[in-house]
Amino acid sequence: MRNPKPFGLKTHSHCKRRVAKKLIGKSAWNKFKQFHNHEGLVSSCNGLNMTPKIEPEYIYIGKKGRVLFDIDLSDKFNSCSFRHCIGKPKTYKQCLEYVNVIVEWYKDHHDEWGFFKRYSKIKLNEDGTIKSNDV
């Protein structure tokens, strides 16, 4: 795949491909290819799925063009960086197991960030997204 389009966004315009790849970086370029024209759910940094609102972040190269550097993805519960947090969607079972592990771990351990309180209130939809507004 010559020029991946994560979520349908162009990775670069008006600059050479090798310049774009160098600025984006090898790992991000490969990740962009995995999400070529992707629509729908993604796995976010909270361990659950989300249907994201997409906001691209570009690096401008003088008057020569621009390169897609990152994508901010958000929904009503969470906001994530594509380069650092986003993965392929998980199954409902994987999401439920993740929530249960967090709740069990922080029930008996020091929890200065309030993970137990937040994750114990989570109700999931069948697609692994958050249902409850209590989070």
C-alpha positions in Angstrom: 0.0 0.0 0.0 1.7 3.2 -1.2 -0.1 5.9 0.7 -2.3 4.7 3.6 -5.3 6.7 4.5 -6.1 6.1 8.2 -9.8 6.7 8.7 -9.8 8.0 5.1 -7.4 10.9 5.8 -4.5 11.6 3.5 -1.1 11.0 5.2 0.6 13.8 3.2 0.0 16.2 0.4 2.4 18.2 -1.9 5.5 16.6 -0.5 7.5 13.5 -1.4 6.5 10.2 0.1 9.9 9.5 1.6 9.8 12.9 3.4 6.4 12.1 4.7 7.4 8.6 5.9 10.5 10.1 7.6 8.4 12.7 9.5 5.7 10.2 10.4 8.1 7.5 11.5 8.1 3.8 10.7 5.9 2.5 13.5 3.2 5.2 12.9 3.3 4.6 9.1 2.7 0.9 9.7 -0.1 1.7 12.1 -1.6 4.1 9.6 -1.6 1.2 7.1 -3.5 -1.1 9.5 -6.3 1.5 9.8 -6.5 2.2 6.0 -10.0 3.7 5.4 -11.1 2.3 8.7 -14.6 3.1 9.9 -16.2 2.1 13.2 -14.9 0.9 16.5 -11.3 1.2 17.8 -9.8 0.1 21.1 -8.8 3.1 23.3 -6.4 3.7 26.1 -9.1 3.0 28.7 -9.1 -0.7 27.5 -12.5 -0.5 25.9 -13.9 0.2 22.5 -15.1 3.5 21.3 -16.7 5.0 18.2 -14.4 7.9 17.7 -14.9 11.5 16.6 -11.7 12.1 14.4 -9.6 15.3 14.5 -6.4 15.1 12.4 -3.1 16.8 13.4 -0.8 17.9 10.6 2.8 19.1 10.4 3.3 21.8 7.9 6.5 21.8 5.8 6.9 25.4 4.8 4.9 26.1 1.7 5.7 22.7 0.3 2.9 20.7 2.0 1.7 18.9 5.1 2.1 15.6 6.7 -0.5 13.8 8.9 1.4 13.4 12.2 -1.3 12.2 14.6 -5.1 11.9 15.0 -7.0 12.8 18.1 -9.9 10.4 18.7 -12.6 11.1 21.2 -16.0 10.1 22.3 -18.2 11.3 25.2 -16.1 9.3 27.7 -12.5 9.4 26.5 -10.0 11.2 24.3 -6.9 9.4 22.8 -4.0 9.9 20.6 -3.9 7.5 17.6 -0.1 7.1 17.6 0.0 6.1 21.3 -3.3 4.7 22.4 -5.4 3.3 19.6 -5.7 -0.4 18.6 -8.0 -2.7 16.7 -11.3 -3.2 18.4 -11.7 -5.9 21.1 -14.4 -8.3 21.6 -17.1 -7.8 24.3 -15.5 -10.7 26.3 -12.0 -9.1 26.2 -13.5 -5.7 27.3 -15.4 -7.3 30.1 -12.3 -9.3 31.3 -10.3 -6.1 31.2 -12.9 -4.3 33.4 -13.0 -7.2 35.8 -9.2 -7.4 36.2 -9.0 -3.6 36.9 -11.8 -3.9 39.5 -10.3 -6.9 41.2 -6.8 -5.5 41.3 -7.7 -2.1 42.7 -10.2 -3.4 45.2 -7.3 -4.7 47.3 -4.6 -2.3 46.4 -3.8 1.4 46.9 -5.9 3.3 44.3 -4.9 7.0 44.3 -6.3 7.5 40.8 -9.8 6.1 41.5 -9.8 3.2 39.0 -11.8 0.9 41.3 -14.6 3.5 41.7 -14.7 4.3 38.0 -14.4 0.8 36.5 -16.8 -0.8 39.0 -19.6 1.5 37.7 -19.0 0.7 34.0 -21.8 -1.0 32.1 -20.9 -2.3 28.6 -22.8 -2.5 25.3 -22.5 -5.7 23.3 -19.8 -4.1 21.1 -17.5 -3.3 24.1 -18.3 0.4 24.3 -19.4 2.1 27.5 -23.1 2.2 28.1 -23.3 3.9 31.5 -23.2 7.6 32.0 -22.0 7.1 35.6 -18.4 6.8 34.5 
